[in-house]
């Protein structure tokens, strides 16, 4: 553990749980790098992943974006190809993009495909899947409505999925954002995770919530307080 990280640990009361406002203030004080660190939201679900047929997954459009330029790739043809280009997609095409990706090209952050192009995209499952980039109807990334999905992606739409240990990780902005911008993004992200709670789940759905920077210790939120706040919105 580096001296910098050890020093940062001393600024976090590990025995305390924080409100969103308090946690953001702590993170602002932890920022000590030369680059604009990402604020990461981590949620531990009270779910046994092995008992679910499908992992908890969904998406959120952050009201203040992610703070980074999102490079959008769209697999489309014909009229949808032009619609994607006009909506601001960075890369649009078909088989030629598949070949580039097979050869190691991954200069994009978000992938959308029209239903008729999934036969072209399917062979990329082993490449895109582990990176969370595979188009999926459940997250709206397999669609004929390419215009609105491209625009959402550019604004800061993030797809999330529970990992094998029952955790969800969502980047919710940059530490340079104002406190209010970060709070709005955090609330939107937690609300989106709440909205995709599986109907058969009993007991505690959200066990814990943490916030951290790219290179900082995590700060634990008072999850009960946060969830009560969300109910009152």
Buried (B, 14 or more C-beta within 10 A) or exposed (E): EEEEEEEBEEBBEEEEBBBBEBBBBBBBEBBBEEEBBBBBBBBBBEBEBEEBEEBBBBBBBBEBBBBEEBBBBBBBBEEBBEBBBEBEBBBBBBEEBBEBBEEEEEEBBBBBBBEBBEEBBEEBEEBBEEEBBBBBEEBBBBBEEBBEBBBBBBBBBBBBBBEEEBBBBBBBBBBEBEEEBBBBBBBBBBEBBBEBBBEEBEEEBBBBBBBBBBBBBBBBBBBEEBBEBEEEE
